[in-house]
């Protein structure tokens, strides 16, 4: 059994989807990041960077239950544990890993910043909005070129797609649209229709909180109490 510590955000959804795709038995332990649960001592012992998700595997590689934090590491761990959703050959494996790293180093951080400045920042910054919107579209261009001749990012459906999908799925929150990225939109729709993805996205969906409408959430996530912006 795997204990999953998560919350309904793109990074949490990656692992929720992965666990459903691999059909591993798991229990859900909500970590309400809007209320500051990510700073609890027990959770910090599992995830020193105070970020969800984290897992504890009681059938891991050690005698004691084995803990993994950081979503990319968890995806790789679960792929290796099950021999699923990552190519078995070295070339194919690193094809998937490269696109996983693309999400971890670029797509997630840049779309996350775009979301922040579009949705949550207390003061509008024209230069920040321009910077992260342009970078968001540049990254969508990268995906569009890749998917122009590939059904999925690493050939077959893999951890690379699972990593990127939740971020692309909420592109509108980052102030982006997909009308000029038809292959990305098709890829997104095909993944969203997978039964395991539907089940993964349903985990804790009733607990979703719109950060922009909760001063407590904004304080715990972004570190200041004055984040509720006056809206016209």
Helices and strands as residue ranges (DSSP letters): E 2-6, H 10-22, E 26-30, G 33-35, G 37-39, H 41-46, E 54-57, E 66-69, H 71-82, H 90-102, I 103-107, H 108-115, I 116-120, H 126-147, H 159-169, G 171-174, H 182-192, H 195-202, G 205-207, G 211-213, H 215-222
